[in-house]
């Protein structure tokens, strides 16, 4: 849609015929109409996909709001639990982490795009209570028991499940379908990891408009609301953002001007986060309990999970208290209770090695930007682990200034993602704000050369290069060739494989003269931070006869050209070319070339489609299981409710079948916890209908006895009103002297019949036993009252007829003694005629006005 609009804008009207201009106007109208319709349906959502917890932010009501889940909590744990019949995701899954620990997965974010043989995966296995497995493609999978069979799910599938839950939370808040979104990723994620997250979004049915770096999202949430930023031509304001999350430590330096932000540098430590402090605490208490109680906590997954939970609580308490704090777990292992204590000083001493790593990324960003500490305007800190006092002290000491907490430490990333989605969306009007990110790792290309020197390479995007960004490279080739993209600095790469992928440029043929053809290759780092070869084209040169003007070449592409490579891989210099004046006149023709991408760990299309289909089946299974559980809960709820009421408010209304009904309720309760523990949905529906067949009559008698007196009271009040009316008519009240006597007589008969019916039914009901069905039901009483109202109200509310004044009284200055007054005489003899014509014209025009 946007491409058609762009082309439509760029074509000048003078270049088109009248018919073409009319067609363009129609197309513009259609496109604008479609854009408005699409904008109304479009959602604006930002997902902070965290290691331990997730947040969902939406744009509505003119602002950004972090929405709560079904538990009224804005934080959704990053947990997925697999059961015999369904999955539990989020808070419900976290509650299963102890009872179903081996089938409840968490902390899977760092496994995106990693092979099972990856050193990080192998080292992380020892701290996991669930099992990892190698998939057929070699990537990491998670082995669980689901639907009573062993299944291996890919990391993309599990993340897709979590995104499905976050999508439901957003849809519940917005009350409309959610598709378009922006998802956060750590700034140190490589192309393989980013592509894996993109695949997970597709599995969840989401259209990810942008994968946004965590720190970039934070800078946007900080800068877009600032009204005092320097003007674009002034010196920018430099702010450092430090994000200490549960699984990683990220630092970025950002330059702000009015209406734009530019990331200058980033640094990170993927092995410094809240979980690393938890690991140290767990290791400490495992050693202590081994010596003190002779217990090996790591031998039992359930005990290890409980210890992790308690250590996390203790870590948070130590952030707020410096005194000794207790740790106690009942029935930890083998029915043995364990206890210990720790204070903040001891904790910081144990974590001295981790805390020493805090300054590394800070020094790195200062070196990359070549700035002094005095140039820093402010230091903003976010992230859950940023609350640890020792971390804050070291960061503040490094910069020599107090840290700012302008943003919500937990929700800043999600809010920034929602803002980016609002900027990309036509549904919201957002203040103009330009965002320039950076490439986290330097990217190079290498290719086989036709010369003897073999491989050649070139750094295409250096570290901290602006992103998104495109470059055009020019090659001279006679045959198809392959470009190999890779990260050229392994030392700074937290990933064992430096290769990004291979790109085969196909259908390359030499020129007619046999010389090398000119091939232009466009490489790009897109909005997701992923490198790709977006397209390639072959430039054919055709000689023209003397005197014929050559075709215009594309100057835009020439401006984008970065470097020229000859067939032997050496850079070609302009002064090696013959003088331009001696060249014959030529015209060029551009032919698009197919590019075959072979990216590492990218899911094939058929596998991705299969995962999408499987996710749909699992969503349907979860829905069916929820309906089954609801049907079972309805039976259980009815049993408890009726059992209590039989000896309470329903006691007077139960006949001699009370004992049989009570026994039926007890049998149903026993059945629910034995044979009925795991039945189909229809079985529970039938069981509930069977119980209601016995219990509903009793409940109906109770409800009738509660509502019946009010219905009789309302009918009696209505009868009294009409009796007062009849009495007033008989006493010749002036208010009713216009009524017909026959009508009043009919009203009187109707009222007397209603009173007799009501008295008769009330007497019969009062003598009726409460255990029997009522003589008269509320519905009949209400019908009688309605019938009485319909018969009597038109007569009672009949208005008096209007009295018309005599004609002689209408004109005080009319003719006297047959003579017309001079004051009323019209000076224009045609006035009467004109007035009559105007009246007639008005009458004829009236239907048209009604139509309008």
ZAMARGU-4260 file (C-alpha; in steps of 0.2 Angstrom, whole numbers, plus 5000, padded with zeros to 4 digits):
<rodrens>
0) 5000/5000/5000 | 5014/5012/5005 | 5024/5008/4989 | 5009/5012/4978 | 5006/5028/4987
5) 5024/5033/4985 | 5024/5029/4966 | 5008/5039/4965 | 5015/5054/4973 | 5031/5054/4963
10) 5024/5054/4946 | 5021/5072/4940 | 5004/5075/4933 | 5011/5082/4917 | 5018/5065/4913
15) 5001/5057/4912 | 4986/5058/4901 | 4969/5065/4906 | 4963/5047/4908 | 4978/5042/4918
20) 4976/5057/4929 | 4958/5053/4932 | 4963/5035/4936 | 4976/5041/4948 | 4964/5052/4957
25) 4952/5036/4959 | 4967/5026/4965 | 4972/5039/4978 | 4954/5039/4985 | 4953/5020/4986
30) 4970/5020/4995 | 4965/5033/5007 | 4949/5025/5011 | 4958/5008/5014 | 4971/5017/5024
35) 4958/5024/5036 | 4948/5008/5037 | 4964/4998/5041 | 4969/5012/5054 | 4953/5009/5063
40) 4957/4991/5065 | 4975/4992/5068 | 4981/4988/5086 | 4996/4998/5094 | 5005/4986/5106
45) 5022/4984/5113 | 5028/4967/5121 | 5043/4967/5133 | 5048/4949/5131 | 5059/4947/5147
50) 5069/4932/5153 | 5059/4931/5169 | 5043/4941/5166 | 5034/4950/5152 | 5025/4967/5151
55) 5012/4972/5138 | 5009/4991/5134 | 4995/4998/5123 | 4991/5015/5116 | 4974/5020/5120
60) 4965/5036/5127 | 4978/5047/5120 | 4993/5039/5130 | 5003/5023/5133 | 4996/5011/5146
65) 5003/4995/5154 | 4989/4983/5155 | 4985/4970/5168 | 4982/4951/5165 | 4968/4941/5171
70) 4975/4941/5188 | 4975/4960/5189 | 4994/4960/5188 | 5004/4970/5175 | 5018/4957/5176
75) 5016/4941/5167 | 5029/4927/5172 | 5039/4920/5157 | 5033/4902/5161 | 5025/4888/5151
80) 5018/4873/5159 | 5013/4857/5150 | 5000/4845/5157 | 4990/4829/5153 | 4976/4839/5144
85) 4982/4857/5141 | 4995/4870/5143 | 4996/4884/5157 | 5005/4900/5153 | 5010/4915/5163
90) 5005/4916/5182 | 4995/4899/5181 | 5011/4890/5174 | 5022/4898/5188 | 5010/4891/5201
95) 5015/4873/5194 | 5034/4876/5195 | 5035/4866/5211 | 5022/4852/5208 | 5026/4850/5189
100) 5043/4856/5189 | 5050/4845/5175 | 5036/4850/5163 | 5036/4869/5167 | 5049/4878/5157
105) 5057/4895/5161 | 5072/4905/5156 | 5072/4899/5138 | 5075/4916/5130 | 5094/4914/5129
110) 5092/4898/5119 | 5085/4907/5104 | 5095/4903/5088 | 5108/4892/5097 | 5113/4874/5093
115) 5111/4860/5106 | 5130/4859/5106 | 5133/4877/5110 | 5144/4879/5125 | 5131/4891/5133
120) 5117/4878/5131 | 5128/4864/5139 | 5133/4875/5154 | 5115/4880/5157 | 5109/4863/5157
125) 5115/4859/5175 | 5105/4873/5182 | 5088/4868/5174 | 5075/4857/5181 | 5068/4852/5164
130) 5076/4843/5150 | 5084/4850/5134 | 5085/4839/5118 | 5093/4841/5101 | 5081/4843/5087
135) 5083/4836/5069 | 5090/4852/5063 | 5103/4853/5077 | 5095/4867/5087 | 5090/4867/5105
140) 5073/4859/5109 | 5064/4857/5126 | 5058/4839/5131 | 5042/4838/5141 | 5027/4827/5144
145) 5012/4834/5135 | 4995/4825/5132 | 5002/4810/5140 | 5016/4808/5127 | 5034/4814/5126
150) 5036/4829/5115 | 5050/4840/5110 | 5046/4858/5107 | 5058/4871/5098 | 5062/4887/5107
155) 5052/4896/5094 | 5036/4886/5098 | 5038/4889/5117 | 5041/4908/5114 | 5026/4908/5102
160) 5015/4900/5116 | 5021/4914/5128 | 5017/4928/5115 | 5000/4920/5112 | 4996/4923/5130
165) 5002/4941/5129 | 4992/4943/5114 | 4976/4938/5123 | 4980/4950/5137 | 4982/4964/5125
170) 4966/4959/5115 | 4956/4958/5132 | 4962/4976/5136 | 4959/4983/5119 | 4943/4974/5115
175) 4949/4970/5097 | 4960/4958/5088 | 4979/4961/5090 | 4991/4958/5075 | 5003/4972/5073
180) 5016/4974/5087 | 5034/4979/5092 | 5044/4966/5102 | 5059/4970/5113 | 5075/4960/5112
185) 5092/4962/5120 | 5104/4973/5111 | 5117/4960/5110 | 5106/4947/5101 | 5114/4941/5084
190) 5105/4939/5068 | 5101/4921/5072 | 5093/4925/5088 | 5083/4939/5081 | 5077/4928/5067
195) 5071/4915/5079 | 5061/4928/5089 | 5053/4934/5073 | 5048/4916/5069 | 5040/4914/5086
200) 5030/4930/5083 | 5023/4922/5067 | 5019/4906/5076 | 5009/4917/5088 | 5000/4925/5073
205) 5008/4942/5076 | 5015/4954/5063 | 5031/4961/5071 | 5033/4978/5064 | 5050/4980/5072
210) 5062/4970/5084 | 5068/4984/5096 | 5083/4984/5107 | 5079/4985/5125 | 5089/5001/5128
215) 5083/5009/5112 | 5065/5007/5118 | 5070/5015/5135 | 5078/5030/5126 | 5062/5032/5116
220) 5051/5031/5132 | 5063/5044/5140 | 5065/5056/5125 | 5048/5058/5117 | 5040/5067/5132
225) 5055/5079/5135 | 5050/5097/5130 | 5067/5105/5134 | 5078/5096/5122 | 5091/5106/5112
230) 5086/5112/5094 | 5092/5101/5080 | 5106/5113/5076 | 5112/5114/5094 | 5124/5102/5103
235) 5114/5087/5108 | 5110/5081/5126 | 5120/5065/5130 | 5111/5053/5142 | 5118/5036/5147
240) 5105/5022/5150 | 5109/5007/5160 | 5098/4992/5160 | 5102/4978/5173 | 5089/4965/5169
245) 5087/4947/5176 | 5098/4939/5162 | 5109/4953/5155 | 5117/4970/5158 | 5116/4983/5144
250) 5123/5001/5142 | 5119/5013/5129 | 5124/5031/5126 | 5111/5042/5117 | 5111/5059/5110
255) 5095/5069/5110 | 5089/5084/5100 | 5072/5090/5098 | 5062/5077/5088 | 5076/5064/5086
260) 5087/5053/5096 | 5103/5044/5090 | 5111/5029/5099 | 5130/5033/5099 | 5137/5017/5106
265) 5131/5001/5116 | 5140/4989/5127 | 5134/4974/5137 | 5138/4959/5147 | 5126/4944/5144
270) 5132/4935/5160 | 5128/4949/5172 | 5110/4950/5178 | 5099/4945/5192 | 5099/4927/5189
275) 5118/4927/5191 | 5116/4933/5209 | 5103/4920/5212 | 5115/4907/5206 | 5128/4912/5218
280) 5115/4912/5233 | 5109/4895/5228 | 5127/4888/5226 | 5131/4895/5244 | 5115/4887/5252
285) 5118/4871/5243 | 5135/4870/5251 | 5129/4875/5268 | 5114/4863/5268 | 5126/4849/5262
290) 5137/4851/5277 | 5124/4856/5290 | 5110/4844/5285 | 5119/4831/5273 | 5106/4836/5260
295) 5110/4837/5241 | 5098/4850/5234 | 5103/4847/5216 | 5098/4829/5217 | 5080/4833/5218
300) 5072/4846/5205 | 5058/4851/5216 | 5069/4855/5231 | 5081/4865/5219 | 5066/4875/5212
305) 5060/4880/5230 | 5078/4885/5235 | 5079/4896/5219 | 5062/4904/5224 | 5068/4908/5242
310) 5085/4914/5236 | 5076/4927/5225 | 5065/4933/5239 | 5080/4934/5250 | 5090/4944/5237
315) 5075/4957/5236 | 5074/4959/5255 | 5093/4962/5256 | 5091/4976/5244 | 5080/4985/5257
320) 5088/4979/5273 | 5106/4978/5279 | 5103/4967/5294 | 5103/4948/5296 | 5089/4940/5286
325) 5083/4923/5289 | 5080/4909/5276 | 5069/4895/5280 | 5061/4881/5270 | 5049/4868/5278
330) 5050/4850/5272 | 5064/4854/5261 | 5070/4836/5258 | 5066/4820/5266 | 5054/4829/5278
335) 5068/4839/5285 | 5066/4858/5288 | 5081/4869/5284 | 5085/4887/5289 | 5100/4899/5288
340) 5103/4918/5288 | 5113/4931/5277 | 5115/4949/5277 | 5119/4962/5263 | 5138/4963/5268
345) 5140/4944/5266 | 5130/4944/5250 | 5141/4958/5242 | 5157/4949/5247 | 5151/4933/5239
350) 5146/4942/5223 | 5162/4953/5222 | 5167/4944/5206 | 5151/4949/5198 | 5151/4967/5205
355) 5168/4969/5198 | 5161/4967/5180 | 5149/4982/5182 | 5162/4995/5176 | 5168/4985/5160
360) 5153/4990/5149 | 5153/5008/5156 | 5171/5010/5151 | 5168/5003/5134 | 5154/5015/5129
365) 5165/5030/5135 | 5180/5024/5124 | 5168/5021/5109 | 5161/5038/5110 | 5177/5046/5115
370) 5168/5057/5128 | 5172/5063/5145 | 5162/5060/5160 | 5158/5079/5161 | 5149/5078/5144
375) 5136/5066/5151 | 5120/5076/5156 | 5112/5062/5166 | 5113/5043/5169 | 5096/5034/5169
380) 5095/5016/5177 | 5081/5003/5173 | 5079/4985/5175 | 5074/4974/5190 | 5091/4970/5196
385) 5095/4989/5196 | 5088/4989/5213 | 5103/4980/5220 | 5112/4994/5231 | 5130/4988/5226
390) 5126/4989/5208 | 5119/5007/5209 | 5134/5012/5220 | 5147/5007/5207 | 5138/5015/5193
395) 5136/5031/5202 | 5154/5031/5208 | 5160/5028/5190 | 5151/5043/5183 | 5153/5054/5199
400) 5134/5059/5199 | 5118/5053/5206 | 5108/5041/5196 | 5091/5045/5189 | 5075/5034/5190
405) 5064/5045/5179 | 5056/5029/5171 | 5047/5014/5178 | 5061/5001/5180 | 5050/4987/5175
410) 5039/4994/5162 | 5050/5006/5153 | 5054/4994/5139 | 5036/4989/5135 | 5031/5007/5135
415) 5045/5012/5123 | 5040/4997/5111 | 5021/5003/5111 | 5027/5021/5107 | 5037/5014/5092
420) 5022/5004/5087 | 5011/5020/5088 | 5024/5029/5077 | 5023/5016/5064 | 5004/5015/5065
425) 4992/5026/5055 | 4980/5024/5069 | 4988/5036/5080 | 4995/5053/5077 | 5012/5054/5086
430) 5024/5069/5088 | 5037/5068/5074 | 5052/5058/5082 | 5067/5051/5073 | 5076/5035/5080
435) 5093/5030/5074 | 5099/5014/5081 | 5117/5006/5079 | 5124/4989/5073 | 5130/4980/5088
440) 5144/4970/5079 | 5154/4974/5064 | 5148/4964/5049 | 5159/4959/5034 | 5157/4950/5018
445) 5169/4938/5010 | 5168/4930/4992 | 5179/4919/4981 | 5190/4929/4969 | 5194/4925/4951
450) 5212/4928/4954 | 5225/4917/4963 | 5224/4926/4979 | 5208/4916/4984 | 5196/4924/4996
455) 5193/4943/4998 | 5183/4952/5011 | 5177/4969/5015 | 5169/4976/5031 | 5152/4983/5026
460) 5145/4989/5042 | 5157/4993/5056 | 5152/4993/5074 | 5140/5007/5079 | 5136/5010/5061
465) 5119/5018/5060 | 5104/5006/5057 | 5093/5003/5048 | 5104/5007/5033 | 5107/5001/5015
470) 5122/5000/5004 | 5125/4996/4986 | 5141/4986/4982 | 5146/4984/4964 | 5154/4968/4957
475) 5161/4963/4940 | 5157/4945/4937 | 5154/4932/4922 | 5145/4919/4932 | 5134/4917/4948
480) 5144/4920/4964 | 5141/4918/4983 | 5143/4931/4997 | 5147/4925/5014 | 5142/4937/5028
485) 5150/4935/5045 | 5154/4945/5061 | 5172/4949/5060 | 5176/4952/5079 | 5174/4935/5088
490) 5181/4943/5105 | 5166/4954/5107 | 5153/4941/5101 | 5143/4931/5114 | 5140/4918/5102
495) 5151/4903/5096 | 5147/4905/5077 | 5152/4921/5068 | 5144/4916/5052 | 5127/4925/5047
500) 5123/4916/5031 | 5127/4914/5013 | 5119/4924/4998 | 5120/4916/4981 | 5118/4929/4967
505) 5110/4919/4952 | 5108/4921/4933 | 5124/4932/4931 | 5130/4931/4913 | 5145/4940/4904
510) 5141/4954/4892 | 5139/4952/4874 | 5158/4956/4871 | 5163/4943/4884 | 5168/4955/4897
515) 5163/4954/4915 | 5145/4960/4918 | 5142/4974/4931 | 5132/4967/4946 | 5125/4979/4959
520) 5121/4971/4976 | 5111/4980/4989 | 5115/4975/5007 | 5104/4981/5021 | 5103/4980/5040
525) 5084/4981/5042 | 5073/4988/5056 | 5074/4972/5065 | 5093/4973/5066 | 5095/4958/5054
530) 5108/4959/5039 | 5102/4954/5022 | 5105/4955/5004 | 5089/4964/4999 | 5091/4963/4980
535) 5104/4962/4966 | 5103/4968/4948 | 5113/4966/4932 | 5118/4982/4922 | 5118/4978/4904
540) 5127/4991/4892 | 5121/4993/4874 | 5130/5004/4862 | 5120/5017/4853 | 5123/5024/4835
545) 5131/5041/4833 | 5120/5055/4836 | 5108/5046/4847 | 5106/5051/4865 | 5110/5038/4878
550) 5097/5034/4891 | 5097/5042/4908 | 5105/5031/4921 | 5099/5030/4939 | 5109/5043/4948
555) 5101/5038/4965 | 5109/5021/4964 | 5126/5029/4960 | 5125/5040/4975 | 5123/5024/4986
560) 5137/5015/4979 | 5150/5011/4991 | 5164/5002/4983 | 5168/4994/4966 | 5176/4976/4964
565) 5184/4970/4949 | 5183/4952/4943 | 5199/4948/4953 | 5193/4955/4969 | 5203/4971/4969
570) 5196/4988/4971 | 5194/4997/4954 | 5200/5015/4954 | 5192/5028/4943 | 5209/5034/4936
575) 5211/5017/4928 | 5197/5020/4917 | 5199/5028/4900 | 5194/5046/4898 | 5175/5048/4898
580) 5175/5058/4882 | 5183/5044/4872 | 5169/5032/4877 | 5155/5029/4864 | 5138/5034/4869
585) 5129/5019/4878 | 5113/5016/4886 | 5110/5004/4901 | 5097/4991/4905 | 5095/4984/4923
590) 5089/4966/4925 | 5084/4960/4942 | 5093/4945/4948 | 5086/4931/4960 | 5095/4930/4977
595) 5095/4914/4986 | 5097/4916/5005 | 5104/4903/5016 | 5103/4910/5034 | 5109/4900/5049
600) 5095/4892/5060 | 5081/4901/5050 | 5066/4890/5050 | 5061/4883/5033 | 5044/4889/5027
605) 5036/4872/5028 | 5042/4869/5046 | 5036/4886/5051 | 5019/4883/5043 | 5018/4866/5053
610) 5022/4875/5069 | 5008/4888/5066 | 4996/4874/5063 | 5001/4865/5079 | 4999/4881/5089
615) 4982/4883/5082 | 4978/4865/5087 | 4985/4867/5105 | 4975/4884/5107 | 4959/4874/5103
620) 4964/4860/5115 | 4966/4873/5129 | 4949/4880/5125 | 4941/4863/5125 | 4949/4859/5142
625) 4944/4876/5149 | 4926/4872/5144 | 4927/4855/5152 | 4934/4861/5168 | 4921/4875/5168
630) 4907/4861/5166 | 4915/4851/5181 | 4916/4867/5192 | 4898/4871/5188 | 4893/4853/5195
635) 4904/4855/5210 | 4898/4873/5214 | 4879/4867/5212 | 4882/4853/5225 | 4890/4864/5238
640) 4877/4878/5235 | 4862/4867/5236 | 4868/4856/5251 | 4870/4872/5261 | 4853/4879/5256
645) 4844/4863/5260 | 4847/4866/5278 | 4845/4885/5277 | 4834/4896/5266 | 4826/4881/5256
650) 4822/4870/5272 | 4803/4876/5272 | 4801/4872/5253 | 4808/4854/5253 | 4795/4840/5253
655) 4797/4822/5258 | 4811/4820/5245 | 4823/4830/5255 | 4833/4815/5261 | 4834/4808/5243
660) 4840/4824/5236 | 4853/4826/5250 | 4859/4808/5247 | 4860/4812/5228 | 4871/4828/5232
665) 4883/4818/5243 | 4884/4804/5230 | 4888/4817/5216 | 4902/4825/5227 | 4910/4808/5230
670) 4908/4804/5211 | 4917/4820/5207 | 4933/4815/5217 | 4933/4797/5211 | 4926/4792/5194
675) 4921/4809/5189 | 4938/4817/5191 | 4942/4815/5173 | 4926/4814/5162 | 4921/4822/5146
680) 4912/4839/5146 | 4895/4832/5141 | 4895/4820/5156 | 4896/4835/5168 | 4882/4844/5158
685) 4871/4828/5160 | 4875/4827/5179 | 4871/4845/5182 | 4854/4843/5173 | 4850/4827/5183
690) 4853/4837/5199 | 4843/4852/5193 | 4829/4841/5189 | 4827/4838/5208 | 4833/4854/5215
695) 4826/4867/5203 | 4807/4865/5208 | 4813/4868/5226 | 4823/4883/5221 | 4808/4890/5210
700) 4796/4888/5225 | 4808/4899/5236 | 4810/4912/5222 | 4791/4913/5220 | 4788/4915/5239
705) 4801/4929/5239 | 4794/4939/5224 | 4776/4935/5225 | 4772/4947/5239 | 4780/4962/5230
710) 4770/4957/5214 | 4753/4957/5224 | 4758/4973/5232 | 4761/4981/5215 | 4744/4975/5209
715) 4735/4981/5224 | 4742/4998/5223 | 4737/4999/5205 | 4719/4994/5210 | 4718/5007/5223
720) 4723/5021/5210 | 4709/5016/5199 | 4696/5015/5213 | 4701/5033/5218 | 4698/5038/5200
725) 4680/5030/5200 | 4676/5038/5216 | 4681/5055/5210 | 4671/5053/5194 | 4655/5048/5204
730) 4657/5064/5215 | 4657/5074/5199 | 4675/5080/5199 | 4678/5093/5186 | 4694/5084/5181
735) 4684/5069/5174 | 4668/5077/5168 | 4673/5075/5150 | 4673/5056/5151 | 4660/5044/5145
740) 4650/5036/5158 | 4650/5019/5148 | 4669/5019/5148 | 4670/5023/5167 | 4658/5009/5170
745) 4669/4997/5160 | 4684/5002/5171 | 4674/4999/5187 | 4670/4982/5182 | 4688/4978/5177
750) 4694/4984/5193 | 4682/4974/5203 | 4686/4958/5194 | 4704/4961/5197 | 4702/4964/5215
755) 4691/4948/5217 | 4704/4938/5208 | 4718/4945/5219 | 4709/4941/5235 | 4704/4924/5230
760) 4722/4919/5225 | 4729/4927/5240 | 4718/4917/5251 | 4721/4901/5242 | 4740/4904/5243
765) 4740/4907/5261 | 4731/4891/5265 | 4744/4881/5253 | 4758/4872/5260 | 4775/4879/5256
770) 4782/4862/5250 | 4769/4862/5236 | 4769/4871/5220 | 4761/4889/5222 | 4743/4892/5217
775) 4747/4907/5207 | 4764/4912/5200 | 4772/4929/5199 | 4771/4928/5180 | 4752/4927/5181
780) 4751/4941/5194 | 4761/4952/5182 | 4750/4948/5167 | 4735/4953/5177 | 4742/4969/5182
785) 4747/4972/5164 | 4730/4968/5157 | 4722/4980/5170 | 4734/4994/5165 | 4730/4991/5147
790) 4711/4992/5150 | 4710/5007/5162 | 4724/5018/5158 | 4718/5025/5141 | 4702/5030/5150
795) 4710/5038/5165 | 4723/5048/5155 | 4711/5054/5142 | 4714/5072/5139 | 4700/5086/5140
800) 4695/5092/5122 | 4702/5109/5118 | 4689/5124/5118 | 4690/5135/5102 | 4688/5154/5103
805) 4674/5163/5093 | 4680/5170/5076 | 4674/5188/5081 | 4687/5188/5096 | 4702/5184/5084
810) 4704/5202/5076 | 4703/5217/5088 | 4706/5229/5074 | 4695/5221/5061 | 4682/5230/5049
815) 4670/5241/5058 | 4652/5244/5051 | 4657/5236/5034 | 4672/5248/5031 | 4690/5242/5031
820) 4703/5251/5041 | 4716/5261/5032 | 4730/5254/5043 | 4726/5236/5037 | 4725/5241/5019
825) 4739/5235/5009 | 4748/5248/4998 | 4752/5235/4985 | 4736/5229/4976 | 4745/5213/4971
830) 4750/5209/4989 | 4736/5196/4992 | 4740/5187/4976 | 4758/5187/4980 | 4755/5180/4997
835) 4744/5167/4990 | 4758/5162/4978 | 4771/5161/4991 | 4760/5150/5002 | 4757/5139/4987
840) 4776/5138/4983 | 4780/5134/5001 | 4767/5120/5001 | 4774/5113/4984 | 4792/5114/4991
845) 4788/5106/5008 | 4790/5088/5001 | 4808/5092/4995 | 4813/5099/5012 | 4806/5083/5020
850) 4817/5073/5008 | 4832/5083/5012
</rodrens>
